[in-house]
Amino acid sequence: MRFLKLLKKENGYALVLVMLTFAVVAILGTAIVASSMGEIKQSVAMDKDMRAYYQARSAADATMSWIEKKVIYLNALSADLETTHDPTLATDKAKIYASELGDFNKLISPEHHLGTLTDNTDNVIAGVTKVEVWRDTTDIYTVATATVQGESASVKVRLNQNGTSDGYYTTSETNLVTNNTVGLFRDSIYATGNIDLGNGHVEGNVRYEGNFTGGSINGTCEKVVPKEIKDWNPPTNLTPKTWPSNGTFNSSGLYNGSNTMNGNYTIDTGEKNDIILYIKDLTISNNTTLTASGTGRVFLFVDKLTSGNKFDIISNETAPFVYFILDKGIASGFGLGGDGQLQAFIYAPGSDIDAAHGNPDIYGAVICKNFMGNGNPTVSERTPNLKEEDFNGGSSTGTTTSKAVEYPRLEPIGLKGKQWMKG
C-alpha cells in the first residue's frame, strides 16, 4: 500500500519536462546553425564563382577587343597596299603588312597566355590565371580562366571572323624611252648635220654628225654616229589664250594663229614655277628682247618660226632656265645676228641656226641641224635643269608592265559578332 502511494506522488515531473525541452531546443538550434552555416558557405562559394566568372569574362572581352582592333588595323594596311601602284612603295608596305600579319598569326594560336598580348594593358585583369586564343577556318576563340579564393571559373568567347582570303596589290614598272636630249644638252653644240664656226668660239664640247669647219673650241670636238633624236612635244592640255597686248606672260598657255614679237617681252615664272608657252606660228622682229624673271623654268614651243637678225633672251645665270624648242618636223631658220645675247637652250634638231654676222653670244647649249657661224658667235656651255619627263608633256613614256602580287589577308569581323559561353 505504501509503495502504491509513493508511485502516485508527482514530485520532480516539472524538472524532467524542463530537461526534455532543453534537449529538444538544443538539437533544433544546432540543426538551424548547421543549416545556416552551410547556406553561408554555399553563398560565399557562389559569390567567389561569380566573381571569378566576371573576371574571366572581362579578360576574354579585353582580349577579343584587342583582336578586333588588330583585324581592323590589318585590313586598313591591306586596303592601303592594294591601292599602291608605285613598285618600291608597294614592296615596302607589303613587308610591313607581312610582318604585322605574321605577329598576329603567332598570337592567334593555342596556349598563348594573357601576358603575351601586351598591346592592350586592359588585358591585365586581377585573378585571371590563363587566356588561350586560337582560330579555325571561320572563327576566333578565346578562353579565359580566373580564380578567386580557390574558386575557379572559365569563359569562352567565339568571334566570327570569316577566315582568311588572298588579297593582292598591283605593281607597275615603266621602261622609259629616252630621246637623249638630256645628254645632248651637255654639249655646247650638237648638230645632226654640219658645223661651220667661222671665226666663232665655243666654251665646251662640240658634237656633229656631218662635217666641221673653222673656229676655236675650248673642249672636245668629235664626229659621232648619227643618233635618233625624237620630237620634244608640248603638253596637250594647255589653255588657249590671247596674245598679251602688254607683252607679259605670267602663266602657261596655247597661242594659235600668227603672232609677232616686236619689242620687249617678259615671262615671269614667280617662285619655282614652270611656264609653258606653245606658239603655233611665231615671227620675231629685229631688235626683240625676251626677258625671263623669277626662279622657275620657261619652255617656249614653236611650230613655225620666222626670225629677224637680232633676238635677245635674257635671264640670270642661275634661274630661270629658258628652253626654246622648235618643231623637229617643220624646218625653220633661226637667224642670230648683231650682238644678240641668248641665255637659253635651243632645241632645233630639224632647223638651221644662222649666226651670220655680228657677235651673238649663246649661254646655254644648241641642238640644231646645221650651225653656221659666219660672224663671230660665242657659245658657252651651261648645265641644263631637265628630266626625261620634261620631254613628254610632263609624263614618262615607254613600256609599262603591271603585275598583281597576291598575299594572305584577314577578312573583316563578321556580322555574328561575339558569342559568350561559360566554360
ChimeraX attribute file (.defattr): number of C-alpha atoms within 10 A of each C-alpha:
attribute: neighborCount
match mode: 1-to-1
recipient: residues
	/A:1	5
	/A:2	6
	/A:3	7
	/A:4	8
	/A:5	8
	/A:6	10
	/A:7	9
	/A:8	8
	/A:9	9
	/A:10	8
	/A:11	9
	/A:12	8
	/A:13	10
	/A:14	10
	/A:15	10
	/A:16	9
	/A:17	11
	/A:18	10
	/A:19	11
	/A:20	12
	/A:21	12
	/A:22	11
	/A:23	12
	/A:24	11
	/A:25	11
	/A:26	12
	/A:27	11
	/A:28	12
	/A:29	12
	/A:30	12
	/A:31	12
	/A:32	12
	/A:33	11
	/A:34	12
	/A:35	12
	/A:36	12
	/A:37	12
	/A:38	12
	/A:39	12
	/A:40	12
	/A:41	12
	/A:42	12
	/A:43	12
	/A:44	13
	/A:45	16
	/A:46	13
	/A:47	14
	/A:48	19
	/A:49	21
	/A:50	16
	/A:51	20
	/A:52	26
	/A:53	25
	/A:54	17
	/A:55	24
	/A:56	31
	/A:57	26
	/A:58	21
	/A:59	29
	/A:60	31
	/A:61	22
	/A:62	18
	/A:63	27
	/A:64	21
	/A:65	15
	/A:66	18
	/A:67	22
	/A:68	16
	/A:69	14
	/A:70	16
	/A:71	20
	/A:72	15
	/A:73	14
	/A:74	21
	/A:75	18
	/A:76	13
	/A:77	19
	/A:78	22
	/A:79	15
	/A:80	14
	/A:81	22
	/A:82	20
	/A:83	13
	/A:84	18
	/A:85	18
	/A:86	12
	/A:87	16
	/A:88	13
	/A:89	12
	/A:90	21
	/A:91	17
	/A:92	11
	/A:93	18
	/A:94	22
	/A:95	11
	/A:96	14
	/A:97	22
	/A:98	17
	/A:99	12
	/A:100	15
	/A:101	20
	/A:102	11
	/A:103	11
	/A:104	16
	/A:105	12
	/A:106	11
	/A:107	19
	/A:108	18
	/A:109	16
	/A:110	15
	/A:111	13
	/A:112	17
	/A:113	15
	/A:114	20
	/A:115	13
	/A:116	10
	/A:117	18
	/A:118	11
	/A:119	12
	/A:120	13
	/A:121	12
	/A:122	15
	/A:123	23
	/A:124	16
	/A:125	17
	/A:126	14
	/A:127	17
	/A:128	25
	/A:129	17
	/A:130	19
	/A:131	26
	/A:132	20
	/A:133	23
	/A:134	18
	/A:135	19
	/A:136	12
	/A:137	10
	/A:138	13
	/A:139	18
	/A:140	22
	/A:141	22
	/A:142	23
	/A:143	26
	/A:144	28
	/A:145	24
	/A:146	27
	/A:147	21
	/A:148	19
	/A:149	11
	/A:150	10
	/A:151	17
	/A:152	19
	/A:153	22
	/A:154	24
	/A:155	24
	/A:156	21
	/A:157	23
	/A:158	20
	/A:159	22
	/A:160	20
	/A:161	24
	/A:162	18
	/A:163	17
	/A:164	13
	/A:165	11
	/A:166	11
	/A:167	17
	/A:168	18
	/A:169	21
	/A:170	17
	/A:171	20
	/A:172	15
	/A:173	15
	/A:174	12
	/A:175	11
	/A:176	13
	/A:177	13
	/A:178	17
	/A:179	17
	/A:180	14
	/A:181	18
	/A:182	17
	/A:183	10
	/A:184	18
	/A:185	23
	/A:186	19
	/A:187	24
	/A:188	26
	/A:189	26
	/A:190	28
	/A:191	29
	/A:192	25
	/A:193	20
	/A:194	21
	/A:195	26
	/A:196	18
	/A:197	23
	/A:198	18
	/A:199	16
	/A:200	22
	/A:201	19
	/A:202	23
	/A:203	19
	/A:204	19
	/A:205	19
	/A:206	24
	/A:207	24
	/A:208	24
	/A:209	19
	/A:210	16
	/A:211	15
	/A:212	19
	/A:213	13
	/A:214	14
	/A:215	18
	/A:216	15
	/A:217	18
	/A:218	12
	/A:219	13
	/A:220	12
	/A:221	17
	/A:222	14
	/A:223	15
	/A:224	13
	/A:225	11
	/A:226	12
	/A:227	10
	/A:228	9
	/A:229	16
	/A:230	15
	/A:231	19
	/A:232	20
	/A:233	17
	/A:234	22
	/A:235	18
	/A:236	11
	/A:237	9
	/A:238	14
	/A:239	12
	/A:240	12
	/A:241	13
	/A:242	11
	/A:243	19
	/A:244	9
	/A:245	6
	/A:246	9
	/A:247	14
	/A:248	15
	/A:249	18
	/A:250	15
	/A:251	16
	/A:252	21
	/A:253	20
	/A:254	21
	/A:255	20
	/A:256	15
	/A:257	11
	/A:258	13
	/A:259	15
	/A:260	14
	/A:261	19
	/A:262	17
	/A:263	14
	/A:264	14
	/A:265	17
	/A:266	17
	/A:267	23
	/A:268	21
	/A:269	23
	/A:270	17
	/A:271	12
	/A:272	12
	/A:273	17
	/A:274	20
	/A:275	21
	/A:276	22
	/A:277	24
	/A:278	25
	/A:279	21
	/A:280	17
	/A:281	17
	/A:282	21
	/A:283	17
	/A:284	21
	/A:285	17
	/A:286	19
	/A:287	17
	/A:288	20
	/A:289	22
	/A:290	20
	/A:291	19
	/A:292	25
	/A:293	21
	/A:294	18
	/A:295	19
	/A:296	18
	/A:297	25
	/A:298	24
	/A:299	19
	/A:300	18
	/A:301	24
	/A:302	23
	/A:303	17
	/A:304	18
	/A:305	21
	/A:306	14
	/A:307	19
	/A:308	17
	/A:309	22
	/A:310	22
	/A:311	27
	/A:312	23
	/A:313	20
	/A:314	21
	/A:315	21
	/A:316	13
	/A:317	12
	/A:318	9
	/A:319	17
	/A:320	28
	/A:321	28
	/A:322	26
	/A:323	21
	/A:324	18
	/A:325	22
	/A:326	27
	/A:327	22
	/A:328	21
	/A:329	14
	/A:330	14
	/A:331	17
	/A:332	20
	/A:333	18
	/A:334	23
	/A:335	20
	/A:336	30
	/A:337	27
	/A:338	20
	/A:339	17
	/A:340	23
	/A:341	21
	/A:342	23
	/A:343	26
	/A:344	24
	/A:345	24
	/A:346	23
	/A:347	25
	/A:348	29
	/A:349	27
	/A:350	22
	/A:351	25
	/A:352	21
	/A:353	23
	/A:354	20
	/A:355	29
	/A:356	20
	/A:357	18
	/A:358	18
	/A:359	21
	/A:360	26
	/A:361	24
	/A:362	25
	/A:363	21
	/A:364	25
	/A:365	29
	/A:366	28
	/A:367	28
	/A:368	25
	/A:369	24
	/A:370	25
	/A:371	26
	/A:372	21
	/A:373	28
	/A:374	20
	/A:375	20
	/A:376	21
	/A:377	29
	/A:378	22
	/A:379	22
	/A:380	21
	/A:381	21
	/A:382	22
	/A:383	15
	/A:384	17
	/A:385	13
	/A:386	14
	/A:387	12
	/A:388	18
	/A:389	13
	/A:390	17
	/A:391	22
	/A:392	19
	/A:393	15
	/A:394	14
	/A:395	10
	/A:396	18
	/A:397	16
	/A:398	11
	/A:399	10
	/A:400	11
	/A:401	10
	/A:402	12
	/A:403	13
	/A:404	13
	/A:405	15
	/A:406	13
	/A:407	14
	/A:408	14
	/A:409	21
	/A:410	18
	/A:411	18
	/A:412	16
	/A:413	20
	/A:414	14
	/A:415	10
	/A:416	11
	/A:417	11
	/A:418	18
	/A:419	11
	/A:420	13
	/A:421	12
	/A:422	13
	/A:423	13
